[in-house]
Amino acid sequence: MTLQLELSSETEARVRAEAAASGRAITALVAEAIEEKFGAAAATHPSRMPPEEWAARLDAWAESHRRLGYEADASRESIYAGRGE
């Protein structure tokens, strides 16, 4: 695929500087950045995961947080207790 991009002069300068510093062609650098952005993000996006993997990641995330040591009561009654309702 061939793309034509309009970049700000600041972004163009940064891309040229990075390509020169790394010794790569600008096209290779930009193609790698696009692959990195969409390849990794798409593979780990929840909408692209099997439900079992998504659930396992959610469980791992929840387990990574400290426990309160008690059960929080977030019921309507407890929130408005003592307010005359």
PDB file of N, CA, C and O in Angstrom:
ATOM      1  N   MET A   1       0.848  -1.171   0.000  1.00  0.00           N
ATOM      2  CA  MET A   1       0.000   0.000   0.000  1.00  0.00           C
ATOM      3  C   MET A   1       0.896   1.237   0.000  1.00  0.00           C
ATOM      4  O   MET A   1       1.925   1.277   0.674  1.00  0.00           O
ATOM      5  N   THR A   2       0.499   2.204  -0.739  1.00  0.00           N
ATOM      6  CA  THR A   2       1.212   3.472  -0.775  1.00  0.00           C
ATOM      7  C   THR A   2       0.333   4.530  -0.147  1.00  0.00           C
ATOM      8  O   THR A   2      -0.851   4.636  -0.467  1.00  0.00           O
ATOM      9  N   LEU A   3       0.914   5.316   0.753  1.00  0.00           N
ATOM     10  CA  LEU A   3       0.192   6.393   1.421  1.00  0.00           C
ATOM     11  C   LEU A   3       0.943   7.705   1.231  1.00  0.00           C
ATOM     12  O   LEU A   3       2.171   7.732   1.141  1.00  0.00           O
ATOM     13  N   GLN A   4       0.194   8.768   1.174  1.00  0.00           N
ATOM     14  CA  GLN A   4       0.791  10.098   1.161  1.00  0.00           C
ATOM     15  C   GLN A   4       0.295  10.797   2.418  1.00  0.00           C
ATOM     16  O   GLN A   4      -0.910  10.935   2.624  1.00  0.00           O
ATOM     17  N   LEU A   5       1.235  11.242   3.264  1.00  0.00           N
ATOM     18  CA  LEU A   5       0.883  11.844   4.535  1.00  0.00           C
ATOM     19  C   LEU A   5       1.253  13.314   4.575  1.00  0.00           C
ATOM     20  O   LEU A   5       2.294  13.724   4.063  1.00  0.00           O
ATOM     21  N   GLU A   6       0.391  14.093   5.186  1.00  0.00           N
ATOM     22  CA  GLU A   6       0.692  15.498   5.452  1.00  0.00           C
ATOM     23  C   GLU A   6       1.121  15.587   6.908  1.00  0.00           C
ATOM     24  O   GLU A   6       0.316  15.327   7.803  1.00  0.00           O
ATOM     25  N   LEU A   7       2.362  15.945   7.158  1.00  0.00           N
ATOM     26  CA  LEU A   7       2.884  16.062   8.509  1.00  0.00           C
ATOM     27  C   LEU A   7       3.226  17.512   8.801  1.00  0.00           C
ATOM     28  O   LEU A   7       3.584  18.277   7.905  1.00  0.00           O
ATOM     29  N   SER A   8       3.111  17.874  10.061  1.00  0.00           N
ATOM     30  CA  SER A   8       3.548  19.214  10.445  1.00  0.00           C
ATOM     31  C   SER A   8       5.061  19.283  10.290  1.00  0.00           C
ATOM     32  O   SER A   8       5.731  18.250  10.262  1.00  0.00           O
ATOM     33  N   SER A   9       5.590  20.466  10.193  1.00  0.00           N
ATOM     34  CA  SER A   9       7.032  20.600  10.019  1.00  0.00           C
ATOM     35  C   SER A   9       7.791  20.057  11.225  1.00  0.00           C
ATOM     36  O   SER A   9       8.895  19.531  11.083  1.00  0.00           O
ATOM     37  N   GLU A  10       7.193  20.184  12.419  1.00  0.00           N
ATOM     38  CA  GLU A  10       7.834  19.652  13.626  1.00  0.00           C
ATOM     39  C   GLU A  10       7.901  18.129  13.586  1.00  0.00           C
ATOM     40  O   GLU A  10       8.932  17.537  13.901  1.00  0.00           O
ATOM     41  N   THR A  11       6.793  17.500  13.196  1.00  0.00           N
ATOM     42  CA  THR A  11       6.756  16.038  13.126  1.00  0.00           C
ATOM     43  C   THR A  11       7.706  15.542  12.048  1.00  0.00           C
ATOM     44  O   THR A  11       8.414  14.555  12.245  1.00  0.00           O
ATOM     45  N   GLU A  12       7.723  16.224  10.912  1.00  0.00           N
ATOM     46  CA  GLU A  12       8.638  15.831   9.841  1.00  0.00           C
ATOM     47  C   GLU A  12      10.086  15.899  10.316  1.00  0.00           C
ATOM     48  O   GLU A  12      10.878  15.000  10.032  1.00  0.00           O
ATOM     49  N   ALA A  13      10.430  16.955  11.033  1.00  0.00           N
ATOM     50  CA  ALA A  13      11.796  17.102  11.535  1.00  0.00           C
ATOM     51  C   ALA A  13      12.141  15.976  12.498  1.00  0.00           C
ATOM     52  O   ALA A  13      13.247  15.437  12.460  1.00  0.00           O
ATOM     53  N   ARG A  14      11.189  15.619  13.365  1.00  0.00           N
ATOM     54  CA  ARG A  14      11.437  14.529  14.315  1.00  0.00           C
ATOM     55  C   ARG A  14      11.610  13.196  13.603  1.00  0.00           C
ATOM     56  O   ARG A  14      12.477  12.404  13.971  1.00  0.00           O
ATOM     57  N   VAL A  15      10.792  12.942  12.586  1.00  0.00           N
ATOM     58  CA  VAL A  15      10.900  11.691  11.823  1.00  0.00           C
ATOM     59  C   VAL A  15      12.243  11.636  11.096  1.00  0.00           C
ATOM     60  O   VAL A  15      12.925  10.611  11.121  1.00  0.00           O
ATOM     61  N   ARG A  16      12.616  12.728  10.457  1.00  0.00           N
ATOM     62  CA  ARG A  16      13.902  12.754   9.752  1.00  0.00           C
ATOM     63  C   ARG A  16      15.074  12.560  10.719  1.00  0.00           C
ATOM     64  O   ARG A  16      16.019  11.831  10.418  1.00  0.00           O
ATOM     65  N   ALA A  17      15.008  13.207  11.863  1.00  0.00           N
ATOM     66  CA  ALA A  17      16.086  13.089  12.840  1.00  0.00           C
ATOM     67  C   ALA A  17      16.193  11.654  13.364  1.00  0.00           C
ATOM     68  O   ALA A  17      17.294  11.118  13.491  1.00  0.00           O
ATOM     69  N   GLU A  18      15.061  11.042  13.664  1.00  0.00           N
ATOM     70  CA  GLU A  18      15.065   9.660  14.167  1.00  0.00           C
ATOM     71  C   GLU A  18      15.584   8.692  13.111  1.00  0.00           C
ATOM     72  O   GLU A  18      16.348   7.778  13.422  1.00  0.00           O
ATOM     73  N   ALA A  19      15.169   8.893  11.866  1.00  0.00           N
ATOM     74  CA  ALA A  19      15.652   8.024  10.786  1.00  0.00           C
ATOM     75  C   ALA A  19      17.161   8.167  10.616  1.00  0.00           C
ATOM     76  O   ALA A  19      17.871   7.174  10.458  1.00  0.00           O
ATOM     77  N   ALA A  20      17.642   9.391  10.649  1.00  0.00           N
ATOM     78  CA  ALA A  20      19.076   9.620  10.503  1.00  0.00           C
ATOM     79  C   ALA A  20      19.853   9.019  11.677  1.00  0.00           C
ATOM     80  O   ALA A  20      20.906   8.410  11.486  1.00  0.00           O
ATOM     81  N   ALA A  21      19.330   9.195  12.883  1.00  0.00           N
ATOM     82  CA  ALA A  21      20.013   8.691  14.074  1.00  0.00           C
ATOM     83  C   ALA A  21      20.060   7.167  14.100  1.00  0.00           C
ATOM     84  O   ALA A  21      21.027   6.580  14.585  1.00  0.00           O
ATOM     85  N   SER A  22      19.021   6.531  13.583  1.00  0.00           N
ATOM     86  CA  SER A  22      18.971   5.068  13.611  1.00  0.00           C
ATOM     87  C   SER A  22      19.551   4.439  12.349  1.00  0.00           C
ATOM     88  O   SER A  22      19.719   3.222  12.277  1.00  0.00           O
ATOM     89  N   GLY A  23      19.858   5.277  11.347  1.00  0.00           N
ATOM     90  CA  GLY A  23      20.426   4.757  10.104  1.00  0.00           C
ATOM     91  C   GLY A  23      19.421   4.020   9.235  1.00  0.00           C
ATOM     92  O   GLY A  23      19.803   3.184   8.416  1.00  0.00           O
ATOM     93  N   ARG A  24      18.150   4.322   9.406  1.00  0.00           N
ATOM     94  CA  ARG A  24      17.108   3.675   8.613  1.00  0.00           C
ATOM     95  C   ARG A  24      16.466   4.669   7.664  1.00  0.00           C
ATOM     96  O   ARG A  24      16.545   5.882   7.855  1.00  0.00           O
ATOM     97  N   ALA A  25      15.835   4.131   6.648  1.00  0.00           N
ATOM     98  CA  ALA A  25      15.099   4.969   5.710  1.00  0.00           C
ATOM     99  C   ALA A  25      13.835   5.483   6.409  1.00  0.00           C
ATOM    100  O   ALA A  25      13.277   4.812   7.278  1.00  0.00           O
ATOM    101  N   ILE A  26      13.404   6.660   6.023  1.00  0.00           N
ATOM    102  CA  ILE A  26      12.198   7.245   6.609  1.00  0.00           C
ATOM    103  C   ILE A  26      11.002   6.327   6.402  1.00  0.00           C
ATOM    104  O   ILE A  26      10.199   6.139   7.316  1.00  0.00           O
ATOM    105  N   THR A  27      10.876   5.754   5.212  1.00  0.00           N
ATOM    106  CA  THR A  27       9.732   4.873   4.931  1.00  0.00           C
ATOM    107  C   THR A  27       9.732   3.646   5.840  1.00  0.00           C
ATOM    108  O   THR A  27       8.677   3.208   6.297  1.00  0.00           O
ATOM    109  N   ALA A  28      10.908   3.097   6.098  1.00  0.00           N
ATOM    110  CA  ALA A  28      11.000   1.935   6.983  1.00  0.00           C
ATOM    111  C   ALA A  28      10.629   2.315   8.411  1.00  0.00           C
ATOM    112  O   ALA A  28       9.935   1.569   9.103  1.00  0.00           O
ATOM    113  N   LEU A  29      11.095   3.472   8.842  1.00  0.00           N
ATOM    114  CA  LEU A  29      10.801   3.947  10.195  1.00  0.00           C
ATOM    115  C   LEU A  29       9.297   4.158  10.380  1.00  0.00           C
ATOM    116  O   LEU A  29       8.727   3.725  11.382  1.00  0.00           O
ATOM    117  N   VAL A  30       8.665   4.811   9.430  1.00  0.00           N
ATOM    118  CA  VAL A  30       7.229   5.088   9.526  1.00  0.00           C
ATOM    119  C   VAL A  30       6.423   3.792   9.434  1.00  0.00           C
ATOM    120  O   VAL A  30       5.455   3.610  10.173  1.00  0.00           O
ATOM    121  N   ALA A  31       6.817   2.896   8.533  1.00  0.00           N
ATOM    122  CA  ALA A  31       6.112   1.615   8.418  1.00  0.00           C
ATOM    123  C   ALA A  31       6.217   0.830   9.721  1.00  0.00           C
ATOM    124  O   ALA A  31       5.238   0.230  10.167  1.00  0.00           O
ATOM    125  N   GLU A  32       7.397   0.833  10.332  1.00  0.00           N
ATOM    126  CA  GLU A  32       7.583   0.134  11.609  1.00  0.00           C
ATOM    127  C   GLU A  32       6.708   0.752  12.705  1.00  0.00           C
ATOM    128  O   GLU A  32       6.117   0.031  13.508  1.00  0.00           O
ATOM    129  N   ALA A  33       6.628   2.074  12.736  1.00  0.00           N
ATOM    130  CA  ALA A  33       5.812   2.746  13.743  1.00  0.00           C
ATOM    131  C   ALA A  33       4.336   2.393  13.577  1.00  0.00           C
ATOM    132  O   ALA A  33       3.630   2.189  14.565  1.00  0.00           O
ATOM    133  N   ILE A  34       3.875   2.323  12.348  1.00  0.00           N
ATOM    134  CA  ILE A  34       2.472   1.973  12.084  1.00  0.00           C
ATOM    135  C   ILE A  34       2.208   0.529  12.487  1.00  0.00           C
ATOM    136  O   ILE A  34       1.196   0.238  13.126  1.00  0.00           O
ATOM    137  N   GLU A  35       3.112  -0.382  12.119  1.00  0.00           N
ATOM    138  CA  GLU A  35       2.959  -1.786  12.499  1.00  0.00           C
ATOM    139  C   GLU A  35       2.948  -1.937  14.014  1.00  0.00           C
ATOM    140  O   GLU A  35       2.147  -2.691  14.568  1.00  0.00           O
ATOM    141  N   GLU A  36       3.839  -1.217  14.673  1.00  0.00           N
ATOM    142  CA  GLU A  36       3.922  -1.273  16.131  1.00  0.00           C
ATOM    143  C   GLU A  36       2.623  -0.788  16.761  1.00  0.00           C
ATOM    144  O   GLU A  36       2.106  -1.405  17.693  1.00  0.00           O
ATOM    145  N   LYS A  37       2.105   0.311  16.253  1.00  0.00           N
ATOM    146  CA  LYS A  37       0.880   0.895  16.796  1.00  0.00           C
ATOM    147  C   LYS A  37      -0.316  -0.026  16.607  1.00  0.00           C
ATOM    148  O   LYS A  37      -1.038  -0.305  17.565  1.00  0.00           O
ATOM    149  N   PHE A  38      -0.532  -0.495  15.402  1.00  0.00           N
ATOM    150  CA  PHE A  38      -1.731  -1.261  15.108  1.00  0.00           C
ATOM    151  C   PHE A  38      -1.564  -2.754  15.327  1.00  0.00           C
ATOM    152  O   PHE A  38      -2.532  -3.438  15.658  1.00  0.00           O
ATOM    153  N   GLY A  39      -0.372  -3.266  15.151  1.00  0.00           N
ATOM    154  CA  GLY A  39      -0.148  -4.695  15.353  1.00  0.00           C
ATOM    155  C   GLY A  39      -0.291  -5.081  16.806  1.00  0.00           C
ATOM    156  O   GLY A  39      -1.064  -5.982  17.132  1.00  0.00           O
ATOM    157  N   ALA A  40       0.437  -4.421  17.686  1.00  0.00           N
ATOM    158  CA  ALA A  40       0.403  -4.765  19.110  1.00  0.00           C
ATOM    159  C   ALA A  40      -0.922  -4.376  19.735  1.00  0.00           C
ATOM    160  O   ALA A  40      -1.486  -5.142  20.517  1.00  0.00           O
ATOM    161  N   ALA A  41      -1.424  -3.205  19.407  1.00  0.00           N
ATOM    162  CA  ALA A  41      -2.665  -2.740  20.013  1.00  0.00           C
ATOM    163  C   ALA A  41      -3.846  -3.611  19.589  1.00  0.00           C
ATOM    164  O   ALA A  41      -4.707  -3.935  20.408  1.00  0.00           O
ATOM    165  N   ALA A  42      -3.886  -3.986  18.327  1.00  0.00           N
ATOM    166  CA  ALA A  42      -5.004  -4.791  17.841  1.00  0.00           C
ATOM    167  C   ALA A  42      -4.993  -6.175  18.459  1.00  0.00           C
ATOM    168  O   ALA A  42      -6.050  -6.726  18.763  1.00  0.00           O
ATOM    169  N   ALA A  43      -3.807  -6.744  18.650  1.00  0.00           N
ATOM    170  CA  ALA A  43      -3.723  -8.096  19.194  1.00  0.00           C
ATOM    171  C   ALA A  43      -4.155  -8.150  20.648  1.00  0.00           C
ATOM    172  O   ALA A  43      -4.671  -9.172  21.099  1.00  0.00           O
ATOM    173  N   THR A  44      -3.953  -7.069  21.387  1.00  0.00           N
ATOM    174  CA  THR A  44      -4.293  -7.085  22.806  1.00  0.00           C
ATOM    175  C   THR A  44      -5.596  -6.365  23.118  1.00  0.00           C
ATOM    176  O   THR A  44      -5.996  -6.293  24.280  1.00  0.00           O
ATOM    177  N   HIS A  45      -6.256  -5.839  22.117  1.00  0.00           N
ATOM    178  CA  HIS A  45      -7.525  -5.150  22.350  1.00  0.00           C
ATOM    179  C   HIS A  45      -8.584  -6.179  22.745  1.00  0.00           C
ATOM    180  O   HIS A  45      -8.691  -7.226  22.106  1.00  0.00           O
ATOM    181  N   PRO A  46      -9.374  -5.895  23.797  1.00  0.00           N
ATOM    182  CA  PRO A  46     -10.366  -6.873  24.263  1.00  0.00           C
ATOM    183  C   PRO A  46     -11.324  -7.363  23.185  1.00  0.00           C
ATOM    184  O   PRO A  46     -11.763  -8.512  23.235  1.00  0.00           O
ATOM    185  N   SER A  47     -11.656  -6.524  22.218  1.00  0.00           N
ATOM    186  CA  SER A  47     -12.600  -6.957  21.188  1.00  0.00           C
ATOM    187  C   SER A  47     -12.008  -8.019  20.268  1.00  0.00           C
ATOM    188  O   SER A  47     -12.744  -8.692  19.546  1.00  0.00           O
ATOM    189  N   ARG A  48     -10.685  -8.175  20.286  1.00  0.00           N
ATOM    190  CA  ARG A  48     -10.038  -9.162  19.426  1.00  0.00           C
ATOM    191  C   ARG A  48      -9.614 -10.418  20.193  1.00  0.00           C
ATOM    192  O   ARG A  48      -9.092 -11.356  19.592  1.00  0.00           O
ATOM    193  N   MET A  49      -9.829 -10.447  21.494  1.00  0.00           N
ATOM    194  CA  MET A  49      -9.422 -11.585  22.309  1.00  0.00           C
ATOM    195  C   MET A  49     -10.549 -12.595  22.428  1.00  0.00           C
ATOM    196  O   MET A  49     -11.726 -12.239  22.384  1.00  0.00           O
ATOM    197  N   PRO A  50     -10.176 -13.856  22.578  1.00  0.00           N
ATOM    198  CA  PRO A  50     -11.215 -14.840  22.924  1.00  0.00           C
ATOM    199  C   PRO A  50     -11.777 -14.491  24.302  1.00  0.00           C
ATOM    200  O   PRO A  50     -11.038 -13.984  25.147  1.00  0.00           O
ATOM    201  N   PRO A  51     -13.047 -14.745  24.550  1.00  0.00           N
ATOM    202  CA  PRO A  51     -13.653 -14.384  25.835  1.00  0.00           C
ATOM    203  C   PRO A  51     -12.911 -14.957  27.037  1.00  0.00           C
ATOM    204  O   PRO A  51     -12.828 -14.305  28.078  1.00  0.00           O
ATOM    205  N   GLU A  52     -12.374 -16.162  26.908  1.00  0.00           N
ATOM    206  CA  GLU A  52     -11.659 -16.786  28.031  1.00  0.00           C
ATOM    207  C   GLU A  52     -10.401 -16.000  28.380  1.00  0.00           C
ATOM    208  O   GLU A  52     -10.092 -15.808  29.556  1.00  0.00           O
ATOM    209  N   GLU A  53      -9.673 -15.545  27.358  1.00  0.00           N
ATOM    210  CA  GLU A  53      -8.459 -14.771  27.610  1.00  0.00           C
ATOM    211  C   GLU A  53      -8.800 -13.421  28.230  1.00  0.00           C
ATOM    212  O   GLU A  53      -8.123 -12.966  29.152  1.00  0.00           O
ATOM    213  N   TRP A  54      -9.856 -12.779  27.721  1.00  0.00           N
ATOM    214  CA  TRP A  54     -10.279 -11.492  28.268  1.00  0.00           C
ATOM    215  C   TRP A  54     -10.643 -11.645  29.743  1.00  0.00           C
ATOM    216  O   TRP A  54     -10.246 -10.825  30.571  1.00  0.00           O
ATOM    217  N   ALA A  55     -11.396 -12.688  30.070  1.00  0.00           N
ATOM    218  CA  ALA A  55     -11.799 -12.923  31.458  1.00  0.00           C
ATOM    219  C   ALA A  55     -10.583 -13.202  32.335  1.00  0.00           C
ATOM    220  O   ALA A  55     -10.519 -12.733  33.471  1.00  0.00           O
ATOM    221  N   ALA A  56      -9.614 -13.965  31.815  1.00  0.00           N
ATOM    222  CA  ALA A  56      -8.405 -14.265  32.588  1.00  0.00           C
ATOM    223  C   ALA A  56      -7.605 -12.991  32.860  1.00  0.00           C
ATOM    224  O   ALA A  56      -7.084 -12.811  33.961  1.00  0.00           O
ATOM    225  N   ARG A  57      -7.505 -12.114  31.870  1.00  0.00           N
ATOM    226  CA  ARG A  57      -6.787 -10.846  32.067  1.00  0.00           C
ATOM    227  C   ARG A  57      -7.514  -9.937  33.060  1.00  0.00           C
ATOM    228  O   ARG A  57      -6.881  -9.270  33.878  1.00  0.00           O
ATOM    229  N   LEU A  58      -8.827  -9.917  32.982  1.00  0.00           N
ATOM    230  CA  LEU A  58      -9.608  -9.115  33.927  1.00  0.00           C
ATOM    231  C   LEU A  58      -9.427  -9.646  35.347  1.00  0.00           C
ATOM    232  O   LEU A  58      -9.242  -8.871  36.285  1.00  0.00           O
ATOM    233  N   ASP A  59      -9.479 -10.965  35.503  1.00  0.00           N
ATOM    234  CA  ASP A  59      -9.273 -11.560  36.824  1.00  0.00           C
ATOM    235  C   ASP A  59      -7.879 -11.244  37.355  1.00  0.00           C
ATOM    236  O   ASP A  59      -7.725 -10.927  38.534  1.00  0.00           O
ATOM    237  N   ALA A  60      -6.858 -11.326  36.492  1.00  0.00           N
ATOM    238  CA  ALA A  60      -5.485 -11.024  36.910  1.00  0.00           C
ATOM    239  C   ALA A  60      -5.369  -9.559  37.334  1.00  0.00           C
ATOM    240  O   ALA A  60      -4.698  -9.244  38.317  1.00  0.00           O
ATOM    241  N   TRP A  61      -6.024  -8.671  36.593  1.00  0.00           N
ATOM    242  CA  TRP A  61      -6.005  -7.252  36.951  1.00  0.00           C
ATOM    243  C   TRP A  61      -6.661  -7.036  38.312  1.00  0.00           C
ATOM    244  O   TRP A  61      -6.132  -6.310  39.153  1.00  0.00           O
ATOM    245  N   ALA A  62      -7.808  -7.665  38.525  1.00  0.00           N
ATOM    246  CA  ALA A  62      -8.514  -7.508  39.798  1.00  0.00           C
ATOM    247  C   ALA A  62      -7.677  -8.059  40.950  1.00  0.00           C
ATOM    248  O   ALA A  62      -7.637  -7.459  42.024  1.00  0.00           O
ATOM    249  N   GLU A  63      -7.019  -9.174  40.744  1.00  0.00           N
ATOM    250  CA  GLU A  63      -6.194  -9.771  41.793  1.00  0.00           C
ATOM    251  C   GLU A  63      -4.953  -8.937  42.098  1.00  0.00           C
ATOM    252  O   GLU A  63      -4.363  -9.074  43.170  1.00  0.00           O
ATOM    253  N   SER A  64      -4.552  -8.071  41.160  1.00  0.00           N
ATOM    254  CA  SER A  64      -3.353  -7.261  41.376  1.00  0.00           C
ATOM    255  C   SER A  64      -3.607  -6.096  42.340  1.00  0.00           C
ATOM    256  O   SER A  64      -2.664  -5.412  42.738  1.00  0.00           O
ATOM    257  N   HIS A  65      -4.843  -5.868  42.710  1.00  0.00           N
ATOM    258  CA  HIS A  65      -5.190  -4.786  43.631  1.00  0.00           C
ATOM    259  C   HIS A  65      -5.346  -5.335  45.046  1.00  0.00           C
ATOM    260  O   HIS A  65      -5.796  -6.465  45.240  1.00  0.00           O
ATOM    261  N   ARG A  66      -4.974  -4.533  46.015  1.00  0.00           N
ATOM    262  CA  ARG A  66      -5.050  -4.995  47.402  1.00  0.00           C
ATOM    263  C   ARG A  66      -6.506  -5.140  47.818  1.00  0.00           C
ATOM    264  O   ARG A  66      -7.389  -4.422  47.347  1.00  0.00           O
ATOM    265  N   ARG A  67      -6.722  -6.076  48.701  1.00  0.00           N
ATOM    266  CA  ARG A  67      -8.069  -6.304  49.218  1.00  0.00           C
ATOM    267  C   ARG A  67      -8.328  -5.361  50.384  1.00  0.00           C
ATOM    268  O   ARG A  67      -7.396  -4.942  51.070  1.00  0.00           O
ATOM    269  N   LEU A  68      -9.591  -5.028  50.606  1.00  0.00           N
ATOM    270  CA  LEU A  68      -9.960  -4.118  51.687  1.00  0.00           C
ATOM    271  C   LEU A  68      -9.875  -4.780  53.054  1.00  0.00           C
ATOM    272  O   LEU A  68      -9.637  -4.098  54.051  1.00  0.00           O
ATOM    273  N   GLY A  69     -10.059  -6.077  53.122  1.00  0.00           N
ATOM    274  CA  GLY A  69     -10.074  -6.752  54.402  1.00  0.00           C
ATOM    275  C   GLY A  69     -11.469  -6.794  55.008  1.00  0.00           C
ATOM    276  O   GLY A  69     -11.680  -7.399  56.060  1.00  0.00           O
ATOM    277  N   TYR A  70     -12.400  -6.163  54.355  1.00  0.00           N
ATOM    278  CA  TYR A  70     -13.795  -6.177  54.772  1.00  0.00           C
ATOM    279  C   TYR A  70     -14.642  -5.995  53.517  1.00  0.00           C
ATOM    280  O   TYR A  70     -14.145  -5.564  52.476  1.00  0.00           O
ATOM    281  N   GLU A  71     -15.904  -6.322  53.626  1.00  0.00           N
ATOM    282  CA  GLU A  71     -16.781  -6.170  52.474  1.00  0.00           C
ATOM    283  C   GLU A  71     -17.406  -4.787  52.491  1.00  0.00           C
ATOM    284  O   GLU A  71     -18.015  -4.393  53.486  1.00  0.00           O
ATOM    285  N   ALA A  72     -17.263  -4.065  51.426  1.00  0.00           N
ATOM    286  CA  ALA A  72     -17.825  -2.719  51.340  1.00  0.00           C
ATOM    287  C   ALA A  72     -19.327  -2.814  51.068  1.00  0.00           C
ATOM    288  O   ALA A  72     -19.770  -3.605  50.236  1.00  0.00           O
ATOM    289  N   ASP A  73     -20.086  -2.011  51.770  1.00  0.00           N
ATOM    290  CA  ASP A  73     -21.528  -1.971  51.571  1.00  0.00           C
ATOM    291  C   ASP A  73     -21.855  -0.733  50.746  1.00  0.00           C
ATOM    292  O   ASP A  73     -21.878   0.384  51.264  1.00  0.00           O
ATOM    293  N   ALA A  74     -22.105  -0.939  49.473  1.00  0.00           N
ATOM    294  CA  ALA A  74     -22.403   0.176  48.584  1.00  0.00           C
ATOM    295  C   ALA A  74     -23.885   0.192  48.219  1.00  0.00           C
ATOM    296  O   ALA A  74     -24.267   0.685  47.158  1.00  0.00           O
ATOM    297  N   SER A  75     -24.710  -0.350  49.107  1.00  0.00           N
ATOM    298  CA  SER A  75     -26.138  -0.379  48.824  1.00  0.00           C
ATOM    299  C   SER A  75     -26.724   1.036  48.954  1.00  0.00           C
ATOM    300  O   SER A  75     -26.147   1.903  49.611  1.00  0.00           O
ATOM    301  N   ARG A  76     -27.842   1.241  48.335  1.00  0.00           N
ATOM    302  CA  ARG A  76     -28.528   2.533  48.407  1.00  0.00           C
ATOM    303  C   ARG A  76     -28.836   2.898  49.854  1.00  0.00           C
ATOM    304  O   ARG A  76     -28.704   4.050  50.266  1.00  0.00           O
ATOM    305  N   GLU A  77     -29.251   1.886  50.613  1.00  0.00           N
ATOM    306  CA  GLU A  77     -29.615   2.139  51.999  1.00  0.00           C
ATOM    307  C   GLU A  77     -28.398   2.654  52.799  1.00  0.00           C
ATOM    308  O   GLU A  77     -28.527   3.578  53.602  1.00  0.00           O
ATOM    309  N   SER A  78     -27.228   2.053  52.574  1.00  0.00           N
ATOM    310  CA  SER A  78     -26.050   2.463  53.339  1.00  0.00           C
ATOM    311  C   SER A  78     -25.546   3.853  52.899  1.00  0.00           C
ATOM    312  O   SER A  78     -25.011   4.612  53.707  1.00  0.00           O
ATOM    313  N   ILE A  79     -25.720   4.158  51.651  1.00  0.00           N
ATOM    314  CA  ILE A  79     -25.254   5.457  51.143  1.00  0.00           C
ATOM    315  C   ILE A  79     -26.086   6.601  51.716  1.00  0.00           C
ATOM    316  O   ILE A  79     -25.557   7.656  52.066  1.00  0.00           O
ATOM    317  N   TYR A  80     -27.390   6.377  51.805  1.00  0.00           N
ATOM    318  CA  TYR A  80     -28.283   7.458  52.264  1.00  0.00           C
ATOM    319  C   TYR A  80     -28.703   7.304  53.727  1.00  0.00           C
ATOM    320  O   TYR A  80     -29.620   7.990  54.177  1.00  0.00           O
ATOM    321  N   ALA A  81     -28.058   6.428  54.462  1.00  0.00           N
ATOM    322  CA  ALA A  81     -28.405   6.218  55.874  1.00  0.00           C
ATOM    323  C   ALA A  81     -28.201   7.506  56.664  1.00  0.00           C
ATOM    324  O   ALA A  81     -27.184   8.182  56.512  1.00  0.00           O
ATOM    325  N   GLY A  82     -29.174   7.839  57.507  1.00  0.00           N
ATOM    326  CA  GLY A  82     -29.076   9.011  58.351  1.00  0.00           C
ATOM    327  C   GLY A  82     -29.458  10.302  57.671  1.00  0.00           C
ATOM    328  O   GLY A  82     -29.270  11.373  58.249  1.00  0.00           O
ATOM    329  N   ARG A  83     -29.981  10.243  56.480  1.00  0.00           N
ATOM    330  CA  ARG A  83     -30.364  11.463  55.759  1.00  0.00           C
ATOM    331  C   ARG A  83     -31.876  11.657  55.743  1.00  0.00           C
ATOM    332  O   ARG A  83     -32.391  12.511  55.021  1.00  0.00           O
ATOM    333  N   GLY A  84     -32.575  10.871  56.532  1.00  0.00           N
ATOM    334  CA  GLY A  84     -34.020  11.045  56.633  1.00  0.00           C
ATOM    335  C   GLY A  84     -34.795  10.456  55.483  1.00  0.00           C
ATOM    336  O   GLY A  84     -35.943  10.840  55.259  1.00  0.00           O
ATOM    337  N   GLU A  85     -34.218   9.554  54.760  1.00  0.00           N
ATOM    338  CA  GLU A  85     -34.957   8.953  53.638  1.00  0.00           C
ATOM    339  C   GLU A  85     -35.435   7.576  53.985  1.00  0.00           C
ATOM    340  O   GLU A  85     -36.074   6.919  53.164  1.00  0.00           O
TER     341      GLU A  85
END
